[in-house]
Amino acid sequence: MGVIRTLPDEEIEELLRASVIARLACAAPEFGARPYLVPLPCFYDGDGLVALSGPGTKIAVMRRNPLVTIEVDRGNAPDHWESVVAEGEYRELIDPAEHAEAVSLIAEMSGETPVVGPDTIIFRIELTAKSGRYERPE
């Protein structure tokens, strides 16, 4: 096994920018005692994550309690990995200008324009705290 160390801030930012799937944890008492954990396709803009979704459990939970945690990682071996955990707050984008900006960001970062239907919910996770760890062989 290697040594686990704190990931420097610039590497936290790089991992957030490079990741296209985050793990989203959210919770609200009326949805049960356990946190709800799901993969979230999303894009980092330097302050938060932009994503879209249809209606469902994660949207219902975040509408009830907007405080969430996300995790992104990458690994090459059991002792060669990086991970970022960030706290944030869910916010639906309702303003047409914010919608357009988010769709443009998703299109730019993914290489394709997302299909936005009448039930599509576009949202941000405003990140409020970030930390990272990494492990390397000794």
C-alpha positions in Angstrom: 0.0 0.0 0.0 1.1 3.6 -0.6 0.9 6.8 1.4 -2.3 8.9 1.3 -1.7 12.6 1.1 -3.7 15.8 0.7 -4.4 16.7 -3.0 -3.1 20.3 -3.8 -5.8 22.9 -4.7 -4.7 23.1 -8.3 -5.0 19.3 -8.7 -8.5 19.4 -7.1 -9.5 21.9 -9.7 -8.0 19.8 -12.5 -9.8 16.7 -11.4 -13.1 18.5 -11.2 -12.6 19.9 -14.7 -11.6 16.5 -16.1 -14.5 14.5 -14.6 -17.8 14.1 -16.4 -19.4 11.9 -13.9 -19.7 12.8 -10.2 -21.3 10.8 -7.4 -24.0 12.9 -5.9 -25.2 12.2 -2.3 -28.4 13.9 -1.1 -30.8 13.3 1.8 -34.1 14.4 3.1 -35.9 12.7 6.1 -39.1 12.1 4.2 -37.2 10.0 1.6 -35.8 7.7 4.3 -33.0 7.6 6.8 -30.2 6.8 4.2 -28.6 9.3 1.9 -29.5 8.8 -1.8 -26.4 8.3 -3.9 -26.4 8.4 -7.7 -24.0 9.0 -10.6 -24.5 12.5 -12.1 -23.2 13.5 -15.5 -22.1 17.1 -14.9 -19.7 19.8 -16.0 -17.5 22.0 -13.7 -17.3 25.7 -14.5 -14.8 26.8 -11.8 -17.5 27.5 -9.2 -19.9 24.7 -9.4 -21.3 21.8 -11.4 -23.9 22.2 -14.2 -26.2 19.3 -15.0 -29.6 18.4 -16.3 -32.1 15.8 -15.4 -35.7 14.7 -15.8 -38.0 14.6 -12.7 -37.2 11.8 -10.3 -36.0 11.0 -6.8 -32.8 13.0 -6.8 -34.6 16.2 -7.9 -37.3 15.6 -5.3 -34.8 15.0 -2.6 -32.7 18.1 -3.5 -35.8 20.3 -3.7 -36.6 19.3 -0.2 -33.0 19.7 1.1 -30.6 21.5 -1.2 -27.4 20.6 0.8 -25.5 17.9 -1.2 -22.1 16.3 -1.4 -20.3 15.2 -4.6 -17.3 13.0 -5.2 -15.1 12.5 -8.2 -12.1 10.2 -8.6 -9.8 8.5 -10.9 -7.5 5.5 -10.3 -4.9 3.5 -12.0 -4.3 0.9 -9.3 -5.3 0.2 -5.7 -2.4 2.4 -4.5 -2.5 5.0 -7.3 -5.6 7.2 -7.2 -7.0 10.7 -6.7 -10.3 11.7 -5.2 -12.2 15.0 -4.5 -15.1 15.4 -2.2 -17.0 18.7 -2.3 -20.0 20.1 -0.4 -22.5 22.2 -2.3 -26.0 23.5 -2.6 -28.5 22.6 -5.3 -30.1 25.4 -7.3 -32.5 25.0 -10.2 -31.8 27.4 -13.1 -35.1 29.0 -14.0 -34.0 32.2 -15.7 -33.9 31.8 -19.5 -30.4 33.5 -19.7 -29.1 31.0 -17.0 -30.7 28.1 -19.0 -29.0 29.2 -22.2 -25.6 29.7 -20.5 -25.8 26.2 -18.9 -26.8 24.5 -22.1 -24.0 26.3 -23.9 -21.5 25.2 -21.3 -22.7 21.6 -21.5 -22.5 21.7 -25.3 -19.0 23.2 -25.2 -17.6 20.7 -22.7 -19.4 17.6 -24.0 -19.1 18.3 -27.7 -22.8 17.9 -28.3 -25.8 20.0 -27.6 -28.1 18.4 -25.0 -31.7 17.8 -25.9 -33.8 19.9 -23.5 -37.5 18.9 -23.4 -40.4 20.3 -21.4 -39.6 18.1 -18.4 -35.9 18.8 -18.4 -34.6 20.4 -15.2 -31.3 22.3 -15.5 -29.5 22.9 -12.3 -26.2 23.9 -10.6 -24.5 22.6 -7.6 -22.7 25.6 -6.1 -19.6 24.2 -4.4 -19.0 25.6 -0.9 -16.1 23.4 0.2 -13.6 21.1 -1.6 -11.0 18.7 -0.3 -8.9 16.0 -2.0 -6.7 13.1 -1.3 -4.4 10.9 -3.3 -2.4 7.8 -2.8 0.9 6.8 -4.4 3.2 3.8 -3.9 6.0 4.4 -1.4 
